[in-house]
Amino acid sequence: MGNFFSLYGDRLVTAIWTHFLYVIVSVAIALVIALIFGALLSRRPGWATVILPFISVFQTIPGIVFIGVLFLILGIKPVTVIIALSIYAIFPILKNTYVGLVEVQEQYKEAARGCGMSSIQILFRVEFPLALPSIMSGLRMSTVYTVSWAVLAAMIGLGGLGDFIYSGVSSNNNTLIIAGAIPAAIMAVGFSWLIDGVRKLLIPKQIRRDVK
């Protein structure tokens, strides 16, 4: 073990950090886009029946194919991976945002209008808070998926924990495979716990019980 870290320690730390940044940046971009489009689609449910299935098609495209196409267009740049991961990460958050918003009961919005709130105020002060359980579930799903998808960055030479996994597979070295797989698994579990913790802080217990 000591010999492994003396040989690969610095490289492993760099791979973990690169992988972490890919996930954080991609999911953050996806979250912003998904919240905006989720709010817009909730105002036009008819559009959602066309747009959501269209976006879901990207989920069916193998990740390496999609990243490969972007590689041909953009070249070997971190932005290539970030764009690909962001597109993949959007759908779970967008779908859950839309569902959460359209399921807000009309009585709450009517009460807000009775208090003199504008449509924008109702969206941010009533609808988004009530839709938060659904949004957070989508965010957790998207983040965990993105941790695994980010492994594909190594396929075009852009680092991350996939470097160890693919190097281990090509050289039949189980130690390298484990060195890449275990940190990725820990990262996925850690993000899941973190999002669950934030969810518990932001969402009242009564709403959490109702959602369950």
Phi and psi in degrees as a GROMACS rama.xvg file:
@    title "Ramachandran Plot"
@    xaxis  label "Phi"
@    yaxis  label "Psi"
@TYPE xy
-62.7195  -38.6597  GLY-2
-65.3396  -37.2016  ASN-3
-62.1569  -47.6456  PHE-4
-68.4664  -30.5611  PHE-5
-68.0312  -30.3437  SER-6
-86.6671  -39.7354  LEU-7
-120.725  1.07583  TYR-8
-54.6205  -52.7208  GLY-9
-63.729  -40.743  ASP-10
-64.6873  -38.3483  ARG-11
-66.8761  -42.7277  LEU-12
-61.4824  -43.7657  VAL-13
-62.4013  -41.0837  THR-14
-64.8534  -42.1334  ALA-15
-63.0348  -45.4018  ILE-16
-63.9451  -43.5991  TRP-17
-61.4395  -45.7692  THR-18
-60.1996  -44.4503  HIS-19
-60.6597  -44.4147  PHE-20
-65.6883  -40.9253  LEU-21
-56.4515  -45.6327  TYR-22
-66.6094  -49.9033  VAL-23
-60.5211  -49.8558  ILE-24
-65.7918  -44.9035  VAL-25
-64.7579  -45.6106  SER-26
-68.5346  -36.2528  VAL-27
-62.8142  -43.7853  ALA-28
-63.8403  -44.7994  ILE-29
-62.2567  -39.0588  ALA-30
-62.3212  -46.5983  LEU-31
-61.8318  -48.0008  VAL-32
-62.8984  -43.1851  ILE-33
-65.8771  -39.4967  ALA-34
-64.7197  -41.9665  LEU-35
-65.0878  -51.0143  ILE-36
-71.9917  -30.9905  PHE-37
-62.6841  -41.5977  GLY-38
-66.0143  -41.1373  ALA-39
-65.6775  -43.417  LEU-40
-67.1475  -30.9303  LEU-41
-65.9527  -22.0443  SER-42
-86.0476  -17.5617  ARG-43
-133.492  71.5666  ARG-44
-55.3928  -29.2282  PRO-45
-62.2981  -37.5841  GLY-46
-64.7166  -35.2151  TRP-47
-60.7051  -32.5736  ALA-48
-67.2722  -17.9636  THR-49
-102.433  -46.407  VAL-50
-71.4802  -43.7092  ILE-51
-62.3105  -46.1792  LEU-52
-62.3256  -35.4548  PRO-53
-63.6797  -46.3507  PHE-54
-66.0851  -35.0121  ILE-55
-63.7442  -20.7955  SER-56
-60.2839  -34.7394  VAL-57
-62.1909  -28.4165  PHE-58
-66.7  -23.2282  GLN-59
-88.2975  -11.6105  THR-60
-79.6752  125.87  ILE-61
-54.4405  135.412  PRO-62
-56.7046  -41.6361  GLY-63
-66.2287  -31.5002  ILE-64
-67.7067  -45.1737  VAL-65
-64.8692  -46.3009  PHE-66
-64.3241  -35.7375  ILE-67
-63.3908  -40.5087  GLY-68
-64.7475  -45.1068  VAL-69
-64.4484  -34.0216  LEU-70
-60.652  -41.4514  PHE-71
-65.8442  -30.8091  LEU-72
-84.7176  -45.8771  ILE-73
-103.957  -18.6033  LEU-74
86.2236  -173.641  GLY-75
-82.7524  87.7115  ILE-76
-138.595  147.51  LYS-77
-55.3423  -30.7874  PRO-78
-62.3996  -27.6173  VAL-79
-61.0044  -47.7708  THR-80
-67.9625  -42.6214  VAL-81
-63.3534  -42.6544  ILE-82
-62.5217  -45.9691  ILE-83
-62.0849  -47.487  ALA-84
-66.1527  -36.6279  LEU-85
-63.6774  -42.5797  SER-86
-63.7172  -43.4139  ILE-87
-63.9661  -35.5898  TYR-88
-78.589  -17.2914  ALA-89
-65.6721  -45.8069  ILE-90
-58.4366  -49.2941  PHE-91
-59.4538  -38.5353  PRO-92
-72.2718  -43.5737  ILE-93
-61.2158  -47.661  LEU-94
-61.0341  -46.0379  LYS-95
-69.4899  -33.2164  ASN-96
-64.8006  -47.6503  THR-97
-59.916  -49.7762  TYR-98
-61.1888  -43.6686  VAL-99
-62.0921  -39.1483  GLY-100
-72.7873  -43.0528  LEU-101
-72.2095  -18.8696  VAL-102
-89.2426  -1.84652  GLU-103
-65.2878  126.12  VAL-104
-66.9588  140.612  GLN-105
-61.181  -27.6949  GLU-106
-63.0684  -33.0199  GLN-107
-70.954  -39.0995  TYR-108
-69.5774  -37.2225  LYS-109
-64.0655  -40.336  GLU-110
-63.672  -38.727  ALA-111
-66.7685  -39.4896  ALA-112
-64.3505  -36.9351  ARG-113
-64.3801  -25.0432  GLY-114
-85.805  1.55256  CYS-115
89.7073  13.977  GLY-116
-75.6634  146.163  MET-117
-81.6637  173.222  SER-118
-61.3555  -40.4287  SER-119
-65.5427  -42.6667  ILE-120
-63.3988  -40.2844  GLN-121
-62.6861  -41.6334  ILE-122
-60.1646  -48.9321  LEU-123
-84.0863  -29.6502  PHE-124
-97.1398  -19.2173  ARG-125
-119.798  -56.6973  VAL-126
-69.8086  -49.9845  GLU-127
-61.2339  -44.7781  PHE-128
-59.9652  -38.9387  PRO-129
-73.8428  -27.443  LEU-130
-86.3953  -4.85549  ALA-131
-57.1235  -40.3919  LEU-132
-56.7487  -43.3423  PRO-133
-67.7847  -41.7411  SER-134
-62.1949  -44.7952  ILE-135
-65.4117  -35.5117  MET-136
-63.6552  -42.428  SER-137
-64.9333  -38.9149  GLY-138
-64.0536  -43.3396  LEU-139
-63.0733  -45.7653  ARG-140
-59.6666  -46.5353  MET-141
-63.3602  -41.4906  SER-142
-66.0345  -44.8336  THR-143
-62.5747  -42.632  VAL-144
-61.6898  -41.4668  TYR-145
-65.3843  -33.4484  THR-146
-57.8611  -42.0569  VAL-147
-75.1637  -39.3987  SER-148
-64.1457  -31.7433  TRP-149
-65.0107  -17.3337  ALA-150
-58.6507  -29.8153  VAL-151
-67.5602  -15.6845  LEU-152
-57.8521  -32.6954  ALA-153
-65.7496  -22.674  ALA-154
-65.9467  -23.4622  MET-155
-115.309  21.6067  ILE-156
75.737  27.9382  GLY-157
-111.226  26.1504  LEU-158
74.01  -160.601  GLY-159
91.2315  178.32  GLY-160
-67.9382  -16.7818  LEU-161
-61.1535  -25.4606  GLY-162
-55.1728  -46.7527  ASP-163
-70.0171  -41.128  PHE-164
-64.2909  -48.3395  ILE-165
-71.2498  -35.1393  TYR-166
-64.336  -39.8466  SER-167
-66.4367  -40.4592  GLY-168
-65.7622  -45.0398  VAL-169
-68.5324  -29.4212  SER-170
-102.711  3.36845  SER-171
57.0433  40.9343  ASN-172
-109.621  102.313  ASN-173
-65.7072  -29.853  ASN-174
-62.3793  -42.0547  THR-175
-67.2532  -39.6711  LEU-176
-60.9173  -46.1909  ILE-177
-65.0746  -37.3649  ILE-178
-62.6345  -29.7043  ALA-179
-89.2503  -35.9595  GLY-180
-74.965  -41.3294  ALA-181
-65.3597  -48.8562  ILE-182
-59.7482  -35.6087  PRO-183
-65.1531  -42.0693  ALA-184
-65.4599  -42.7502  ALA-185
-62.8616  -40.7817  ILE-186
-62.2257  -43.559  MET-187
-62.1301  -46.3706  ALA-188
-64.9774  -40.6511  VAL-189
-62.5127  -44.4195  GLY-190
-62.5876  -40.5631  PHE-191
-62.0014  -45.3596  SER-192
-63.4152  -41.4271  TRP-193
-63.1547  -46.1857  LEU-194
-65.4008  -38.0601  ILE-195
-62.4856  -39.273  ASP-196
-64.5531  -43.919  GLY-197
-64.1205  -39.4981  VAL-198
-59.8808  -42.6891  ARG-199
-67.7389  -31.9778  LYS-200
-72.9267  -36.6633  LEU-201
-88.3775  -26.914  LEU-202
-107.886  123.81  ILE-203
-57.0873  150.935  PRO-204
-58.4261  -39.3771  LYS-205
-62.155  -41.2517  GLN-206
-66.8408  -40.0346  ILE-207
-61.1711  -39.5562  ARG-208
-66.5177  -40.4497  ARG-209
-62.5581  -39.7777  ASP-210
-67.3229  -40.1793  VAL-211
